[in-house]
């Protein structure tokens, strides 16, 4: 029987012995670092620097009985919007993959959206907890403007294909699987003027088919998939049968589509 492993994340600023010991004490098995200290002006840039950092975190994690197998990155505008610096930024990401291969860190979570997640006023739940909430009606009334991030569906498909055609061969050579997170919320129409192409399982399969590879796969966010309005168990079978689930965000939600609340794992719709 395959045992489910529990993974939790730390911001690179919080990677320390105290937090790792706490994670192990509460039953966490695996560690992810999001975001790692890569790419920022005061961060790490070269393959060697990034590999040394990853090796150090891995050694530290293993000293606490944790595996360190994952980092996560957010798709930058240079790539998602095809800015002039796109090729240089993709090469930076390729160096991240090479550093991961050098350090034995085998999975990369990422997203591909010019505008980030959308949320509205938090609902209040059990014990007064604030639930991350999306209310489409409220969002339409209060949404901001992103004049520099207007892009249609054709442009988004061209940009993700260009990106994956250059990234996936490097990922394969480095033994890394890239896990694409869904749009959040997964509404397959433009929001804020930017098309959204990671909002349905059909769109995922189109992405997989554009660049076929075991390294081109999915971060199965259970909450987002539920928000798609599909049967989450059927979705698991559909994606797992293609070996496309790299790892899971084990979220629970109430609602889907135009209104949902992120709730405690024992009280949602799943």
Backbone bond lengths (Angstrom), bond angles and torsions (degrees), N, CA, C in turn:
res aa  C-N    CA-C-N  psi(-1)  N-CA   C-N-CA  omega(-1)  CA-C   N-CA-C  phi
1 X - - - 1.459 - - 1.531 109.47 -
2 X 1.339 116.15 134.20 1.456 121.17 177.30 1.526 108.66 -81.50
3 X 1.310 116.51 127.26 1.459 120.86 179.45 1.519 110.19 -88.77
4 X 1.322 116.63 131.18 1.453 120.52 175.25 1.521 109.97 -67.38
5 X 1.314 116.74 134.98 1.454 121.51 177.68 1.526 108.96 -105.81
6 X 1.311 116.04 143.53 1.459 122.24 -179.28 1.523 108.72 -102.81
7 X 1.324 114.82 127.02 1.461 121.08 -180.00 1.519 109.29 -117.65
8 X 1.322 116.78 140.36 1.460 120.95 172.75 1.517 108.38 -134.03
9 X 1.334 115.62 165.95 1.457 118.42 -171.68 1.520 111.73 -118.16
10 X 1.327 113.84 156.18 1.451 122.88 171.76 1.521 108.89 -129.95
11 X 1.315 116.76 138.38 1.450 121.17 164.72 1.528 107.91 -64.41
12 X 1.318 116.88 146.64 1.473 118.41 -176.30 1.529 111.68 -57.48
13 X 1.337 117.16 -28.13 1.463 119.90 179.31 1.526 112.16 -70.26
14 X 1.331 116.93 -17.28 1.466 121.23 -177.62 1.523 113.13 -107.99
15 X 1.322 116.74 13.19 1.463 120.42 177.27 1.521 108.13 -78.03
16 X 1.325 116.09 103.67 1.463 120.60 179.92 1.522 109.48 -153.82
17 X 1.308 116.07 168.37 1.466 121.07 -176.75 1.524 112.14 -63.14
18 X 1.320 117.24 -37.78 1.463 120.03 -177.99 1.524 111.05 -61.70
19 X 1.327 116.92 -47.49 1.463 119.82 -179.14 1.520 111.82 -68.00
20 X 1.316 116.91 -39.10 1.463 119.08 178.53 1.526 111.22 -64.60
21 X 1.320 116.95 -41.50 1.465 119.96 178.33 1.525 110.85 -63.53
22 X 1.336 116.58 -38.66 1.466 120.25 178.13 1.523 110.73 -64.35
23 X 1.334 116.74 -45.56 1.467 119.66 178.94 1.524 110.83 -57.99
24 X 1.310 116.41 -44.29 1.465 118.32 -178.66 1.522 110.47 -65.55
25 X 1.334 116.76 -36.94 1.463 120.72 -179.10 1.524 112.08 -63.18
26 X 1.334 117.71 -33.45 1.468 120.25 -177.96 1.528 112.37 -93.30
27 X 1.333 117.00 6.16 1.453 119.98 172.14 1.506 116.68 99.87
28 X 1.339 117.73 10.45 1.461 120.44 175.96 1.527 109.08 -71.61
29 X 1.332 115.56 139.03 1.470 121.41 -179.48 1.525 112.90 -101.99
30 X 1.338 115.50 -40.88 1.459 121.23 -170.61 1.525 110.22 -125.59
31 X 1.319 115.45 152.53 1.458 121.98 -177.31 1.523 110.19 -119.34
32 X 1.340 115.30 138.73 1.459 120.69 168.17 1.519 108.29 -122.03
33 X 1.316 116.81 147.29 1.458 121.97 176.19 1.523 108.18 -112.02
34 X 1.344 114.43 120.38 1.467 120.33 179.51 1.521 109.32 -145.88
35 X 1.328 117.34 119.90 1.461 125.77 -8.41 1.525 110.85 -84.72
36 X 1.316 117.82 153.23 1.463 119.99 170.58 1.532 108.99 -77.21
37 X 1.317 118.22 164.24 1.473 120.81 -176.71 1.521 112.40 -83.10
38 X 1.321 115.97 56.04 1.460 120.56 -176.28 1.530 110.03 -113.27
39 X 1.326 116.22 141.12 1.446 120.98 167.13 1.512 116.56 88.95
40 X 1.333 119.21 -29.60 1.458 120.84 -179.99 1.528 109.94 -67.06
41 X 1.349 117.04 157.69 1.471 118.66 -178.96 1.521 113.69 -52.47
42 X 1.337 117.23 -36.00 1.463 120.03 179.88 1.526 112.39 -100.48
43 X 1.338 116.47 15.26 1.459 120.81 -177.28 1.516 112.99 -98.62
44 X 1.325 114.83 -164.81 1.460 122.13 -179.92 1.525 109.22 -93.57
45 X 1.318 116.78 142.80 1.461 119.76 -172.89 1.525 113.83 -127.71
46 X 1.316 118.50 -38.88 1.457 119.38 -174.26 1.523 110.72 -83.30
47 X 1.320 114.65 157.62 1.465 120.22 177.15 1.522 110.90 -55.97
48 X 1.325 117.13 -43.75 1.466 120.56 -177.46 1.523 111.22 -64.83
49 X 1.343 117.01 -43.07 1.467 120.32 179.01 1.524 111.02 -62.16
50 X 1.325 115.86 -45.45 1.462 119.40 -178.35 1.521 110.92 -67.11
51 X 1.332 117.26 -40.60 1.467 120.19 178.96 1.524 110.87 -63.43
52 X 1.333 117.30 -42.07 1.464 120.06 178.70 1.524 110.67 -61.93
53 X 1.328 116.69 -41.41 1.467 120.13 178.17 1.525 110.59 -61.70
54 X 1.320 116.91 -48.43 1.465 120.74 -178.21 1.524 111.38 -63.69
55 X 1.318 117.00 -40.26 1.472 119.87 177.55 1.526 110.76 -62.71
56 X 1.335 116.44 -38.62 1.453 119.80 179.17 1.517 112.68 -65.75
57 X 1.347 116.39 -42.87 1.464 119.82 177.77 1.523 110.09 -65.12
58 X 1.320 116.34 -40.31 1.466 119.17 -179.90 1.532 110.55 -62.26
59 X 1.326 117.18 -45.27 1.469 120.16 179.55 1.524 110.73 -62.33
60 X 1.333 116.26 -42.23 1.460 120.55 179.64 1.525 110.82 -64.66
61 X 1.334 116.87 -44.58 1.465 120.58 179.36 1.524 110.92 -61.71
62 X 1.326 116.28 -45.01 1.466 119.57 -178.43 1.526 111.63 -63.65
63 X 1.324 117.40 -28.88 1.466 119.75 177.88 1.523 111.75 -67.31
64 X 1.340 116.30 -18.00 1.468 121.61 177.20 1.531 111.87 -104.93
65 X 1.317 117.19 10.07 1.456 120.17 179.69 1.504 114.22 78.85
66 X 1.334 117.84 18.90 1.461 123.06 178.68 1.522 110.07 -106.19
67 X 1.324 115.90 148.66 1.463 120.67 168.46 1.530 108.27 -93.60
68 X 1.319 115.90 141.96 1.465 121.54 174.11 1.518 107.49 -116.46
69 X 1.321 116.02 102.43 1.463 120.11 -173.14 1.518 113.60 -127.04
70 X 1.341 118.60 2.87 1.463 119.04 -170.68 1.522 111.88 -147.66
71 X 1.333 114.84 140.79 1.458 121.97 163.55 1.520 107.29 -129.55
72 X 1.322 116.46 166.17 1.462 120.55 179.94 1.520 109.66 -135.92
73 X 1.331 114.92 146.10 1.459 122.57 -179.93 1.523 109.40 -135.10
74 X 1.323 116.40 151.18 1.457 121.33 173.51 1.514 110.48 -98.91
75 X 1.333 116.93 135.30 1.459 120.55 -178.94 1.522 111.88 -62.89
76 X 1.332 118.93 120.04 1.467 121.03 -177.21 1.524 112.07 -79.68
77 X 1.335 115.36 159.73 1.467 120.87 -179.40 1.522 112.05 -57.49
78 X 1.321 116.79 -35.50 1.468 118.77 -178.67 1.521 111.13 -55.10
79 X 1.342 116.44 -33.39 1.461 121.53 -178.49 1.515 111.55 -92.22
80 X 1.335 117.53 -50.76 1.469 119.61 -174.71 1.521 112.16 -68.46
81 X 1.338 117.15 -29.21 1.463 121.30 -178.77 1.527 112.61 -105.19
82 X 1.324 117.45 4.23 1.474 122.05 179.05 1.528 111.83 55.06
83 X 1.321 115.60 50.73 1.461 120.44 175.43 1.535 109.44 -70.92
84 X 1.334 117.78 166.57 1.470 119.85 -178.60 1.527 114.14 -57.52
85 X 1.340 116.75 -25.73 1.469 119.99 -178.02 1.527 112.38 -87.28
86 X 1.327 117.67 12.05 1.464 120.32 -172.79 1.524 113.29 -56.51
87 X 1.313 118.12 -50.50 1.466 119.58 -175.49 1.526 111.71 -62.02
88 X 1.331 116.95 -38.69 1.463 119.89 178.17 1.524 110.66 -65.47
89 X 1.324 116.95 -39.50 1.463 120.18 179.82 1.527 110.78 -68.87
90 X 1.327 117.69 -39.14 1.464 119.77 176.81 1.525 110.18 -62.74
91 X 1.313 117.33 -39.27 1.467 119.59 178.07 1.527 110.59 -64.33
92 X 1.332 117.62 -35.74 1.472 119.94 174.52 1.524 110.32 -60.52
93 X 1.330 116.06 -44.00 1.465 119.82 178.56 1.528 110.82 -64.42
94 X 1.318 116.96 -38.17 1.469 119.28 177.08 1.524 110.57 -62.46
95 X 1.327 117.20 -37.15 1.461 119.56 176.13 1.526 111.44 -66.23
96 X 1.337 117.15 -33.08 1.468 119.61 173.54 1.527 109.63 -60.56
97 X 1.337 116.89 -45.90 1.464 120.51 178.31 1.525 111.03 -59.75
98 X 1.314 116.88 -42.86 1.471 120.21 -179.90 1.531 110.64 -64.29
99 X 1.323 116.24 -40.69 1.467 119.73 177.34 1.522 110.88 -64.79
100 X 1.326 116.99 -38.52 1.461 120.50 176.88 1.519 110.65 -61.96
101 X 1.335 116.13 -44.06 1.457 119.54 177.39 1.518 111.81 -60.77
102 X 1.332 116.71 -41.67 1.468 120.91 178.70 1.529 111.54 -61.46
103 X 1.347 115.87 -34.23 1.467 120.70 -173.74 1.520 113.52 -96.56
104 X 1.331 117.61 -5.51 1.456 119.96 -179.12 1.517 113.80 75.25
105 X 1.331 116.84 30.29 1.470 122.49 175.59 1.524 106.58 -102.23
106 X 1.322 117.11 115.97 1.468 119.93 -158.53 1.518 117.00 -102.17
107 X 1.339 119.24 -6.76 1.466 118.78 -177.96 1.521 110.65 -136.62
108 X 1.336 114.95 140.41 1.464 122.76 179.34 1.519 109.09 -122.25
109 X 1.323 117.60 115.34 1.455 121.43 171.94 1.521 109.69 -86.74
110 X 1.325 116.51 142.33 1.467 119.44 179.48 1.519 109.62 -156.88
111 X 1.324 115.98 166.32 1.461 120.95 172.27 1.518 108.95 -126.51
112 X 1.329 115.47 168.31 1.462 119.85 -179.16 1.525 107.79 -141.29
113 X 1.328 115.18 84.20 1.467 120.65 -178.63 1.524 108.50 -154.06
114 X 1.334 117.62 131.25 1.463 120.11 -178.69 1.520 113.24 -66.80
115 X 1.334 116.77 -32.20 1.461 121.46 179.84 1.522 107.07 -116.21
116 X 1.315 116.04 139.58 1.459 120.07 -173.00 1.509 114.60 -71.78
117 X 1.323 116.00 -162.07 1.458 121.61 -178.55 1.524 110.72 -67.47
118 X 1.325 115.80 150.97 1.459 121.24 178.47 1.521 109.54 -111.36
119 X 1.326 116.09 131.63 1.450 122.27 175.48 1.528 109.49 -140.34
120 X 1.348 115.36 160.25 1.457 121.63 177.92 1.530 108.29 -125.02
121 X 1.321 116.89 -160.92 1.461 120.91 -176.03 1.525 110.95 -58.04
122 X 1.323 116.33 131.77 1.466 120.69 -177.76 1.523 111.25 -67.50
123 X 1.333 116.05 137.66 1.459 121.41 169.68 1.528 108.74 -79.36
124 X 1.325 116.21 157.14 1.458 121.58 178.08 1.520 108.14 -105.07
125 X 1.327 115.85 126.99 1.456 120.59 -175.70 1.505 113.15 -118.06
126 X 1.303 114.66 -154.23 1.457 122.82 -175.05 1.525 112.05 -53.39
127 X 1.324 115.30 130.36 1.454 120.17 177.98 1.514 114.44 67.14
128 X 1.338 116.91 16.95 1.453 120.39 -179.03 1.512 114.48 82.59
129 X 1.322 117.23 7.80 1.467 120.69 179.33 1.525 110.45 -64.81
130 X 1.305 116.30 142.21 1.463 121.22 175.96 1.524 109.03 -89.57
131 X 1.323 116.21 126.15 1.451 121.83 -179.94 1.528 109.86 -99.01
132 X 1.309 116.66 127.55 1.459 121.05 171.33 1.523 108.44 -58.41
133 X 1.331 116.57 126.64 1.466 121.75 -167.03 1.520 110.82 -134.10
134 X 1.330 115.90 145.06 1.460 121.01 170.40 1.515 109.10 -126.73
135 X 1.329 115.54 123.38 1.463 123.59 177.35 1.525 106.74 -123.47
136 X 1.327 116.14 105.91 1.467 120.74 -174.72 1.523 111.59 -56.90
137 X 1.313 117.02 -40.21 1.464 120.42 -179.06 1.527 110.71 -62.70
138 X 1.329 116.80 -45.50 1.466 120.35 177.89 1.522 110.54 -65.41
139 X 1.327 116.58 -41.52 1.465 119.86 -179.17 1.523 111.17 -60.53
140 X 1.325 117.70 -41.89 1.463 121.11 -179.80 1.529 110.86 -62.32
141 X 1.325 117.17 -33.38 1.468 120.73 -179.71 1.521 112.29 -75.78
142 X 1.315 117.09 -30.14 1.468 120.54 -168.51 1.528 113.89 -118.59
143 X 1.311 118.15 3.74 1.469 120.78 -172.61 1.522 111.71 -61.33
144 X 1.328 114.19 150.36 1.445 120.42 177.09 1.520 111.67 -85.26
145 X 1.321 115.63 -168.79 1.460 121.90 179.07 1.521 108.97 -126.05
146 X 1.327 115.53 140.94 1.463 122.04 -179.40 1.535 108.54 -131.33
147 X 1.335 118.02 70.81 1.468 119.81 -173.51 1.520 114.03 -62.24
148 X 1.327 117.46 -23.27 1.465 120.32 -178.57 1.522 112.43 -92.21
149 X 1.344 117.39 7.02 1.463 120.39 -177.54 1.525 111.31 -129.72
150 X 1.312 115.71 39.98 1.456 120.99 178.07 1.528 109.01 -92.08
151 X 1.325 116.36 120.60 1.465 120.37 -178.19 1.518 109.29 -153.57
152 X 1.331 115.92 138.02 1.460 119.54 -177.77 1.528 110.85 -89.79
153 X 1.322 115.26 175.89 1.460 120.60 -175.76 1.524 111.72 -63.13
154 X 1.328 117.00 -41.01 1.464 119.97 179.42 1.529 110.83 -59.40
155 X 1.331 116.12 -41.83 1.455 119.78 178.84 1.519 112.72 -65.20
156 X 1.328 116.33 -40.50 1.466 119.62 179.21 1.521 111.41 -65.05
157 X 1.342 116.79 -42.05 1.467 118.86 178.78 1.528 110.82 -64.30
158 X 1.325 116.48 -40.36 1.466 119.41 178.06 1.530 110.82 -62.86
159 X 1.320 116.54 -39.89 1.466 120.17 -175.91 1.523 112.57 -71.78
160 X 1.333 117.62 -40.64 1.466 117.95 -179.77 1.526 110.55 -71.40
161 X 1.334 117.09 -33.69 1.463 119.68 177.50 1.531 110.38 -65.98
162 X 1.329 116.71 -45.43 1.466 121.62 177.85 1.527 110.30 -57.03
163 X 1.317 116.14 -45.14 1.465 122.60 -179.93 1.523 111.47 -62.08
164 X 1.325 116.98 -51.54 1.465 120.27 -175.47 1.523 112.21 -68.62
165 X 1.315 117.62 -34.60 1.466 119.59 178.57 1.527 111.45 -60.97
166 X 1.311 117.37 -27.04 1.461 121.44 179.79 1.527 112.73 -94.83
167 X 1.315 116.53 -29.62 1.464 120.31 -176.86 1.526 113.47 -84.52
168 X 1.315 117.18 -43.13 1.464 120.23 -170.17 1.529 112.50 -62.84
169 X 1.337 120.61 -42.21 1.473 117.88 177.09 1.530 112.78 -59.02
170 X 1.326 117.32 -36.16 1.466 120.40 177.68 1.524 109.90 -69.57
171 X 1.333 116.77 -42.44 1.468 120.30 177.82 1.525 110.75 -58.61
172 X 1.329 116.68 -44.26 1.469 120.30 178.81 1.526 110.64 -59.82
173 X 1.326 116.31 -45.81 1.467 120.22 -177.75 1.526 111.93 -64.87
174 X 1.333 116.37 -27.20 1.468 120.92 -176.72 1.519 112.97 -97.13
175 X 1.331 117.47 -1.03 1.456 120.34 -179.81 1.515 113.60 70.83
176 X 1.330 116.63 32.90 1.467 121.89 -178.25 1.523 109.56 -113.70
177 X 1.330 116.54 137.38 1.464 122.11 172.63 1.528 108.72 -102.79
178 X 1.326 115.95 129.29 1.456 122.34 178.97 1.522 108.92 -94.78
179 X 1.337 116.09 127.50 1.466 122.30 -173.38 1.527 109.03 -116.66
180 X 1.328 116.31 109.31 1.463 123.18 -174.94 1.526 110.85 -87.37
181 X 1.332 116.03 123.23 1.470 122.40 179.20 1.529 109.54 -81.89
182 X 1.340 118.02 145.02 1.473 119.79 177.70 1.525 111.93 -66.44
183 X 1.341 114.99 160.65 1.456 120.36 165.90 1.525 108.41 -59.13
184 X 1.334 116.17 149.34 1.468 119.88 -177.53 1.522 108.69 -139.59
185 X 1.338 117.10 108.84 1.464 128.33 2.23 1.530 111.13 -74.69
186 X 1.327 116.85 154.61 1.469 120.73 -177.17 1.529 111.60 -83.79
187 X 1.318 115.36 73.96 1.463 121.70 178.81 1.523 107.14 -107.91
188 X 1.333 118.97 113.38 1.469 121.68 -171.07 1.524 113.50 -82.33
189 X 1.305 115.66 53.80 1.459 121.72 175.18 1.514 107.13 -149.95
190 X 1.338 118.24 161.69 1.461 118.97 -176.83 1.528 112.01 -59.06
191 X 1.330 115.17 138.03 1.459 121.68 173.42 1.522 107.39 -131.15
192 X 1.313 115.95 125.19 1.449 119.83 -175.36 1.514 113.21 69.33
193 X 1.329 116.79 13.67 1.456 121.35 179.33 1.512 114.86 94.84
194 X 1.332 117.56 -1.81 1.467 121.28 179.79 1.520 110.02 -110.85
195 X 1.332 116.08 127.09 1.465 120.46 177.31 1.521 109.91 -63.57
196 X 1.338 114.78 154.18 1.469 120.76 -177.28 1.527 107.70 -125.53
197 X 1.322 115.61 119.43 1.467 120.24 -171.75 1.526 112.64 -120.27
198 X 1.343 116.44 13.59 1.468 119.86 176.90 1.531 107.52 -128.57
199 X 1.333 115.39 51.63 1.462 121.44 -172.46 1.517 114.00 -121.29
200 X 1.327 118.37 -3.69 1.462 121.65 177.86 1.524 109.00 -140.24
201 X 1.314 115.94 161.00 1.469 119.49 177.01 1.519 110.78 -68.16
202 X 1.335 117.60 -33.16 1.466 119.90 176.02 1.526 110.54 -62.35
203 X 1.324 117.26 -39.97 1.460 119.78 177.24 1.527 110.85 -64.41
204 X 1.317 116.89 -39.99 1.468 119.63 175.58 1.528 110.81 -57.59
205 X 1.315 116.60 -46.76 1.466 118.86 -177.76 1.523 111.13 -65.62
206 X 1.323 117.24 -33.08 1.462 120.13 174.89 1.531 110.07 -63.52
207 X 1.334 116.82 -41.56 1.468 121.19 177.46 1.527 110.61 -63.02
208 X 1.331 116.60 -44.06 1.470 120.01 178.62 1.527 110.77 -62.01
209 X 1.317 116.51 -40.36 1.464 120.60 -176.75 1.524 112.39 -73.67
210 X 1.321 117.70 -27.20 1.465 120.06 177.57 1.525 110.89 -62.25
211 X 1.341 116.53 -41.64 1.467 121.04 -179.39 1.529 107.20 -134.81
212 X 1.339 117.62 82.04 1.472 120.22 -175.04 1.525 111.81 -65.60
213 X 1.328 115.91 127.33 1.463 121.00 179.69 1.518 108.82 -176.86
214 X 1.328 116.94 147.81 1.462 120.37 171.15 1.523 111.27 -64.10
215 X 1.323 117.19 -21.79 1.465 120.53 179.17 1.522 112.77 -80.73
216 X 1.328 117.68 -10.27 1.466 122.85 178.60 1.520 107.65 -102.80
217 X 1.335 116.10 97.33 1.461 119.26 -169.51 1.526 110.55 -144.22
218 X 1.327 115.27 -163.10 1.465 122.25 -165.26 1.523 112.10 -125.62
219 X 1.324 114.91 139.47 1.454 121.21 162.88 1.530 105.20 -91.43
220 X 1.320 116.52 107.94 1.469 121.22 -173.42 1.525 108.55 -81.86
221 X 1.337 115.53 93.04 1.460 120.47 175.65 1.528 107.54 -82.09
222 X 1.321 115.70 106.09 1.462 120.61 -174.48 1.528 111.48 -60.12
223 X 1.340 116.89 -35.46 1.451 119.51 177.93 1.510 111.78 -65.29
224 X 1.333 117.11 -48.92 1.464 120.42 -179.18 1.520 111.60 -62.90
225 X 1.334 117.24 -40.67 1.465 119.43 179.82 1.525 109.88 -64.34
226 X 1.328 117.72 -40.29 1.460 120.41 175.46 1.520 110.55 -60.89
227 X 1.335 116.55 -40.71 1.461 120.95 179.03 1.524 112.43 -64.43
228 X 1.333 117.57 -21.02 1.464 120.40 176.20 1.521 112.04 -66.21
229 X 1.333 117.22 -16.60 1.455 120.91 -179.67 1.511 113.84 86.58
230 X 1.335 117.18 14.63 1.465 121.36 178.71 1.522 109.02 -100.78
231 X 1.326 116.25 166.34 1.460 120.88 173.40 1.524 107.92 -74.10
232 X 1.328 116.92 116.35 1.457 120.32 -172.20 1.524 111.63 -64.63
233 X 1.329 117.51 -31.29 1.468 120.01 179.90 1.528 110.42 -70.82
234 X 1.334 116.96 -39.63 1.464 119.92 174.25 1.527 110.52 -63.38
235 X 1.334 116.08 -38.83 1.462 120.05 179.75 1.526 111.03 -64.32
236 X 1.329 116.50 -40.44 1.469 119.88 177.07 1.523 110.15 -60.13
237 X 1.333 115.91 -47.17 1.471 119.09 -179.95 1.530 110.81 -62.48
238 X 1.317 116.68 -41.56 1.471 120.88 -178.01 1.528 111.37 -62.87
239 X 1.315 117.42 -46.45 1.460 120.44 -178.04 1.529 111.96 -77.15
240 X 1.332 116.66 -39.39 1.470 119.69 -178.80 1.519 111.53 -67.03
241 X 1.327 117.30 -33.16 1.465 119.89 179.94 1.526 111.62 -65.04
242 X 1.336 116.97 -20.38 1.462 122.01 176.75 1.538 111.78 -99.22
243 X 1.336 116.69 5.34 1.467 122.37 -177.09 1.528 111.25 56.84
244 X 1.326 115.96 44.43 1.459 120.44 -176.69 1.527 114.01 -108.25
245 X 1.322 118.50 -1.69 1.464 120.10 178.15 1.525 108.81 -93.87
246 X 1.323 116.38 111.14 1.465 120.84 179.08 1.527 109.99 -83.89
247 X 1.327 115.73 -50.70 1.464 120.24 172.89 1.520 108.60 -155.52
248 X 1.334 115.82 173.67 1.462 122.20 -168.38 1.522 110.06 -123.84
249 X 1.329 116.21 137.38 1.458 121.35 162.56 1.523 106.60 -92.46
250 X 1.323 116.29 110.09 1.464 121.24 -171.39 1.528 109.57 -87.62
251 X 1.330 115.29 72.33 1.458 122.24 179.06 1.522 109.96 -98.50
252 X 1.327 115.24 158.78 1.454 120.36 169.83 1.519 108.24 -129.55
253 X 1.308 115.91 147.18 1.460 122.03 -177.87 1.521 109.96 -138.03
254 X 1.326 114.49 159.14 1.457 122.20 166.04 1.518 107.21 -112.34
255 X 1.341 115.67 128.90 1.453 119.67 -179.07 1.511 111.61 96.50
256 X 1.315 115.79 -176.79 1.461 121.69 177.31 1.517 108.25 -164.86
257 X 1.338 114.83 167.95 1.455 119.78 173.59 1.512 114.15 59.82
258 X 1.337 115.75 -109.61 1.457 121.07 -171.44 1.525 114.10 -79.04
259 X 1.327 118.06 -14.64 1.466 119.74 177.02 1.523 109.72 -149.92
260 X 1.320 115.78 126.25 1.463 119.67 173.86 1.517 109.81 -154.19
261 X 1.322 114.45 158.06 1.457 123.17 173.62 1.518 108.19 -125.46
262 X 1.334 116.55 135.68 1.465 120.99 172.86 1.525 107.74 -82.94
263 X 1.322 116.52 113.88 1.460 121.16 -172.01 1.529 110.14 -114.93
264 X 1.329 115.53 179.44 1.457 119.75 176.09 1.530 109.85 -63.91
265 X 1.327 116.42 152.10 1.462 120.08 -171.86 1.521 113.04 -64.00
266 X 1.340 118.04 -18.71 1.465 120.16 -176.67 1.520 113.59 -97.07
267 X 1.340 119.08 8.62 1.460 118.42 -174.35 1.527 114.04 -136.90
268 X 1.329 118.82 9.95 1.451 120.24 -178.60 1.511 113.28 -91.00
269 X 1.327 115.57 -163.00 1.463 122.28 -176.14 1.517 113.01 -84.49
270 X 1.318 118.63 -10.39 1.465 121.25 -179.32 1.521 108.96 -97.06
